[in-house]
Structure formats: structure tokens, C-alpha cells
Amino acid sequence: MSEYSKQPNIILGPVAVVVGANRHKIPASAYRAKYNQLPVDQVPEGGTAFFSAQVVNPENNPMNLVDMLVRYVVRNSLFNDSYAEVDCAVSDPDTGMLDIYIPAGIMNEPGLHLASIQVYNLDGKLIYQLPRYLEITPKLTSVNRPVTVAEVRFSLRDYPEINNLLNDVEFSDNEIAYCITKPVEKWNSMLPDVGQYDIHNFPWRQAHLGATIGELMKTASIHYMRNHLPYSSGGLSVDDKNKAGVYMQLAQEETARFENFCRERKFELNVMGGFLWLPGPYNRV
């Protein structure tokens, strides 16, 4: 048992549970993936978070953490090797359960960051890691306001209570997080190279949001193509997976719109970069 799990729990409602002085346990997102292990952990900008997680092996079985050291590692940027790490408290080593406390200011930039839970033996050798995302949600007063998972879900109206046929979300948090990263990678790979951006500081929010939705539509269309199997029984015909064409059309429209935006913006930045102030003998005349 960790020092946090010994504290009596005081229910505050659906948002958090008091687990000790100035520490509130954040419940897992209801929309995290059920079929893979790449969750999105969240912490408010400048705030702290405390949550539980389970380490599972590739077969999705709990990992035994007896005599293991576990750290939560967050990468600062895709373009350098700086990172932050915190030690995790193993609350139940037999079932791989952890208590993770994210301190304030673990990263200075709001937005998505690559993270992982890393398991070390007593000799300090890394033996296993579990990738995940850490999303630092921006404050209302924050100047840098990257696109968030919640914004993308709101734009798609992807909620169980209004998805009448699914009674669930269509896209998990980690699928949205993954698709948030793809437009930035596309910008960075397109010529001319007039500036590289990280997944948490892409400055054009509207273009980023639309391109993210396009990436989600593309992944969904592939899913529907793979699982399309119309059938009839007792005079009733069912063809609920016949959506690939519509989704792919939406994906192509958003992708084309974003690529056109990138070309025009890169052209503008490239031309602007060609006009530089060069000091000379007449600059003070």
C-alpha cells in the first residue's frame, strides 16, 4: 500500500476524490481505449494530478512489480532529448497497480506530450515500458492554446448519449490524441522547410482541428471497409458498416484543405523570409 492509498477516501462527486492533504485522485477518462494500452493522462496547466494505472504485459495480463522500480517519464519535445520523470508508488505489486502523482509544472508547454511508464529492476536496468500520452490542458488565460482531445470530441459530437446506434464513443481518447499528432508531422515533412513545430505548439488551431478530424475519418473508413459485411435474416437486412465511402470522402476533403493551407502558408513564410534587413553604410542616413 502506498502512503496515498492509506488515506480515507472522501467523495467530492464525479470529478475527484480526496486522498490526502492537497491531493485529489482524478478518475480515468470514460473515453479511453478498451482495446489497447495507450491512454491519455491529463493534468491542468500549472496544476497537479494523482491517478491510478495498471501495468500490463503485451498479452494484456497484469505485470508483477515485486522488487521493481517504476517511473513515469514525459518527453518535453520531439526535437531534443529533454524529459521529466517522477517515481511511481506501487500500490499492489501482484496486480501491477500504481499510484502516480504528477507535480505542478512538470512541463511548461500545454498540449500533448509523449509519455511512458517505465519499469526497472533493482539493478536499474529498463526491462519494460508502457507508452501513453500526457495532455496538459491549457488554462483560460494561457497564450498558447493547442487543440485538445476534448475540443476534437466536441467538434465531432462524439458522446455515448447522442450516439444512438453505438451507445458508446466512436473514437477513444488515444485515437484522437494520435490523430492530433499527424497534421503536425505532415507540416514538418512538407517542403519548403520554413519552420518545424512540435505536437503541442502548432499555432494554427482551425487548420489543425480540421486536419485532425480528417485523420479520424480516414482511420474510421479503413475500419468500416475491413468490417463491411451486410447480411439478412428473417426478412431484416442489416448494413450498419456501410460508411467507408462517406467517411473517406470527408477525410479526403479535410486532408486536401489542410495540404492547401500548408502550401499557401509555407509560400507566404518563405517569401517573407526572403526580405531581410542588412545593415550598411547608409542605414543611419
C-alpha positions as CSV (number, residue, x, y, z in Angstrom):
1,M,0.0,0.0,0.0
2,S,1.3,3.5,-0.8
3,E,1.1,6.4,1.6
4,Y,-1.7,7.8,-0.5
5,S,-3.9,4.7,-0.6
6,K,-3.9,4.5,3.2
7,Q,-5.8,7.8,3.4
8,P,-9.6,7.6,3.8
9,N,-11.4,8.5,0.6
10,I,-13.8,11.5,0.7
11,I,-16.2,11.6,-2.3
12,L,-16.4,15.0,-3.9
13,G,-18.7,13.9,-6.8
14,P,-17.8,12.8,-10.3
15,V,-14.7,14.9,-10.6
16,A,-12.2,13.9,-7.9
17,V,-11.7,12.0,-4.6
18,V,-9.6,13.5,-1.8
19,V,-6.8,11.0,-1.0
20,G,-4.6,13.2,1.3
21,A,-3.6,16.7,2.0
22,N,-3.9,18.8,-1.2
23,R,-4.1,15.7,-3.4
24,H,-7.2,14.7,-5.4
25,K,-7.5,11.5,-7.3
26,I,-8.6,12.1,-10.9
27,P,-10.8,9.3,-12.3
28,A,-9.8,7.7,-15.6
29,S,-11.5,9.2,-18.7
30,A,-14.6,7.4,-19.7
31,Y,-13.5,7.5,-23.3
32,R,-10.0,5.9,-23.0
33,A,-9.4,2.9,-25.3
34,K,-10.8,-0.5,-24.4
35,Y,-8.8,-2.4,-27.0
36,N,-5.2,-1.2,-26.5
37,Q,-2.9,0.3,-23.9
38,L,-2.1,3.8,-25.0
39,P,-4.2,6.0,-22.6
40,V,-4.2,9.8,-22.4
41,D,-3.5,11.1,-18.9
42,Q,-4.5,14.6,-18.2
43,V,-3.2,17.4,-15.9
44,P,-4.2,21.1,-15.9
45,E,-1.6,23.6,-16.9
46,G,0.2,24.7,-13.7
47,G,-1.7,22.1,-11.7
48,T,-1.2,18.6,-10.3
49,A,-2.8,15.2,-10.9
50,F,-3.0,12.0,-9.0
51,F,-4.3,8.9,-10.6
52,S,-4.0,5.1,-10.7
53,A,-2.7,3.0,-13.5
54,Q,-2.1,-0.7,-14.2
55,V,1.0,-2.1,-15.9
56,V,0.1,-4.9,-18.2
57,N,2.3,-7.0,-20.5
58,P,1.8,-7.4,-24.2
59,E,-0.7,-10.2,-23.6
60,N,-2.8,-7.7,-21.6
61,N,-2.1,-9.5,-18.3
62,P,-1.2,-7.7,-15.1
63,M,2.6,-7.4,-14.7
64,N,4.1,-8.5,-11.4
65,L,6.0,-5.5,-9.9
66,V,7.6,-7.2,-6.9
67,D,11.2,-5.8,-6.5
68,M,10.6,-3.4,-9.4
69,L,11.1,0.4,-9.6
70,V,8.6,2.3,-11.7
71,R,8.9,5.8,-13.2
72,Y,6.5,8.0,-15.1
73,V,8.5,9.7,-17.9
74,V,7.4,12.7,-20.0
75,R,9.3,13.9,-23.1
76,N,9.5,17.7,-23.5
77,S,9.9,17.9,-27.2
78,L,10.3,15.8,-30.4
79,F,13.4,17.8,-31.3
80,N,15.5,17.4,-28.2
81,D,16.2,14.7,-25.6
82,S,15.0,16.7,-22.5
83,Y,12.4,14.9,-20.3
84,A,11.0,14.9,-16.8
85,E,10.3,11.8,-14.7
86,V,8.6,11.0,-11.4
87,D,8.7,7.9,-9.2
88,C,5.5,5.9,-9.1
89,A,4.2,4.3,-5.9
90,V,3.4,0.6,-6.4
91,S,0.1,0.1,-4.6
92,D,-0.4,-3.6,-5.4
93,P,2.7,-5.3,-6.9
94,D,0.9,-8.5,-7.6
95,T,-1.6,-6.9,-10.0
96,G,0.7,-4.2,-11.4
97,M,-1.3,-1.3,-9.8
98,L,0.4,2.1,-9.5
99,D,-0.4,5.4,-7.9
100,I,1.0,8.2,-10.0
101,Y,1.4,11.8,-8.8
102,I,2.1,14.4,-11.4
103,P,3.6,17.5,-9.8
104,A,2.8,21.1,-10.9
105,G,4.9,22.4,-13.8
106,I,6.2,19.0,-14.9
107,M,6.1,20.6,-18.4
108,N,6.0,24.3,-19.3
109,E,4.0,23.9,-22.5
110,P,0.3,22.9,-22.5
111,G,-0.8,20.3,-25.1
112,L,0.0,16.7,-25.9
113,H,3.3,15.2,-24.7
114,L,4.7,11.7,-25.3
115,A,5.0,9.8,-22.0
116,S,5.6,6.3,-20.8
117,I,5.5,4.2,-17.6
118,Q,9.0,2.6,-17.3
119,V,9.8,-0.5,-15.2
120,Y,13.3,-1.1,-13.9
121,N,14.8,-4.0,-12.0
122,L,16.8,-3.4,-8.8
123,D,20.0,-3.1,-10.9
124,G,18.5,0.0,-12.6
125,K,18.0,-1.8,-16.0
126,L,15.0,-0.8,-18.0
127,I,13.0,-4.0,-18.7
128,Y,9.7,-2.8,-19.9
129,Q,7.8,0.4,-20.8
130,L,4.2,1.2,-21.5
131,P,3.7,4.2,-23.9
132,R,1.0,6.7,-23.3
133,Y,0.2,10.4,-23.8
134,L,0.1,13.2,-21.2
135,E,-2.2,16.1,-22.1
136,I,-1.6,19.3,-20.2
137,T,-4.9,21.2,-20.7
138,P,-4.3,24.9,-21.1
139,K,-5.6,27.5,-18.7
140,L,-8.2,30.0,-19.8
141,T,-5.6,32.7,-19.6
142,S,-2.9,30.8,-21.4
143,V,-1.5,32.4,-24.6
144,N,-0.6,29.1,-26.1
145,R,-3.8,27.1,-26.6
146,P,-3.2,24.0,-28.6
147,V,-6.0,21.8,-29.8
148,T,-7.2,19.4,-27.1
149,V,-8.8,16.0,-27.1
150,A,-12.0,17.5,-25.6
151,E,-12.3,20.1,-28.4
152,V,-12.0,17.5,-31.1
153,R,-14.6,15.3,-29.4
154,F,-16.9,18.3,-29.1
155,S,-16.5,19.1,-32.7
156,L,-17.5,15.6,-33.7
157,R,-20.3,15.4,-31.1
158,D,-18.9,12.0,-30.2
159,Y,-20.6,11.1,-27.0
160,P,-22.4,7.9,-25.9
161,E,-25.7,9.7,-25.0
162,I,-26.1,11.1,-28.6
163,N,-24.6,8.1,-30.5
164,N,-27.9,6.3,-30.6
165,L,-26.6,3.3,-32.7
166,L,-23.3,2.9,-30.9
167,N,-24.3,3.7,-27.3
168,D,-20.6,4.5,-27.0
169,V,-18.0,6.9,-28.4
170,E,-16.7,6.1,-31.9
171,F,-13.2,7.4,-31.2
172,S,-11.3,6.8,-27.9
173,D,-9.1,9.5,-26.4
174,N,-5.9,7.9,-27.6
175,E,-7.2,7.6,-31.2
176,I,-7.9,11.4,-31.0
177,A,-4.5,12.1,-29.5
178,Y,-2.8,10.1,-32.2
179,C,-4.6,11.9,-34.9
180,I,-3.8,15.3,-33.3
181,T,-0.1,14.5,-34.0
182,K,-0.5,13.6,-37.7
183,P,-1.2,17.1,-39.2
184,V,1.9,18.4,-37.4
185,E,4.0,15.6,-38.8
186,K,2.7,16.4,-42.3
187,W,3.6,20.1,-41.9
188,N,7.1,19.2,-40.8
189,S,7.6,16.9,-43.7
190,M,6.4,19.2,-46.5
191,L,8.7,21.5,-48.4
192,P,9.9,24.1,-48.1
193,D,11.2,23.8,-44.6
194,V,10.2,27.2,-43.1
195,G,9.9,26.1,-39.5
196,Q,9.3,22.9,-37.5
197,Y,6.6,22.5,-34.9
198,D,6.0,20.2,-32.0
199,I,2.8,18.3,-31.4
200,H,1.9,20.8,-28.6
201,N,2.7,24.2,-30.2
202,F,1.3,24.2,-33.7
203,P,0.0,27.8,-34.0
204,W,-2.9,27.5,-36.5
205,R,-5.7,26.0,-34.4
206,Q,-8.5,25.9,-37.0
207,A,-6.4,24.2,-39.6
208,H,-5.1,21.8,-37.0
209,L,-8.6,20.9,-35.8
210,G,-10.0,20.2,-39.3
211,A,-7.0,18.1,-40.3
212,T,-7.3,16.1,-37.1
213,I,-10.9,15.3,-37.9
214,G,-9.8,14.3,-41.4
215,E,-7.3,11.8,-39.9
216,L,-10.0,10.4,-37.7
217,M,-12.4,10.0,-40.6
218,K,-9.6,8.1,-42.5
219,T,-8.9,5.7,-39.7
220,A,-12.7,5.1,-39.3
221,S,-13.2,4.5,-43.0
222,I,-10.5,1.8,-43.0
223,H,-12.2,0.2,-40.1
224,Y,-15.6,0.2,-41.9
225,M,-14.0,-1.2,-45.1
226,R,-12.4,-4.0,-43.1
227,N,-15.6,-4.9,-41.3
228,H,-18.2,-4.4,-44.0
229,L,-20.5,-7.4,-44.1
230,P,-24.1,-6.8,-45.0
231,Y,-26.5,-9.6,-44.0
232,S,-30.2,-10.5,-44.0
233,S,-32.1,-12.7,-41.6
234,G,-35.8,-13.2,-41.2
235,G,-36.6,-10.5,-43.7
236,L,-34.5,-8.0,-42.0
237,S,-31.4,-6.5,-43.7
238,V,-28.5,-5.1,-41.8
239,D,-25.7,-3.0,-43.4
240,D,-24.6,-0.8,-40.5
241,K,-20.9,-0.8,-41.6
242,N,-21.6,0.7,-45.0
243,K,-20.0,4.0,-44.2
244,A,-16.5,3.7,-45.6
245,G,-17.2,5.8,-48.7
246,V,-18.8,8.7,-46.8
247,Y,-16.0,8.8,-44.2
248,M,-13.3,8.6,-46.8
249,Q,-14.8,11.5,-48.7
250,L,-14.8,13.6,-45.6
251,A,-11.2,12.6,-44.9
252,Q,-10.1,13.5,-48.4
253,E,-11.8,16.9,-48.2
254,E,-10.2,17.8,-44.9
255,T,-6.8,16.5,-46.0
256,A,-6.9,18.5,-49.2
257,R,-8.0,21.6,-47.3
258,F,-5.1,21.2,-44.9
259,E,-2.5,20.5,-47.5
260,N,-3.6,23.6,-49.5
261,F,-3.3,25.6,-46.3
262,C,0.2,24.3,-45.7
263,R,1.3,25.2,-49.2
264,E,-0.1,28.7,-49.1
265,R,1.3,29.3,-45.6
266,K,4.7,27.9,-46.4
267,F,4.8,30.0,-49.6
268,E,4.0,33.1,-47.6
269,L,6.5,32.4,-44.9
270,N,9.2,31.6,-47.5
271,V,8.6,34.9,-49.3
272,M,8.6,36.9,-46.1
273,G,11.9,35.2,-45.1
274,G,13.5,36.4,-48.3
275,F,13.3,40.0,-47.2
276,L,15.9,40.7,-44.5
277,W,17.4,43.9,-43.1
278,L,21.0,44.1,-44.0
279,P,22.9,46.9,-42.2
280,G,25.1,49.0,-44.4
281,P,26.9,52.4,-44.5
282,Y,23.7,54.3,-45.2
283,N,21.5,52.8,-42.6
284,R,21.8,55.9,-40.4
285,V,21.3,58.4,-43.1
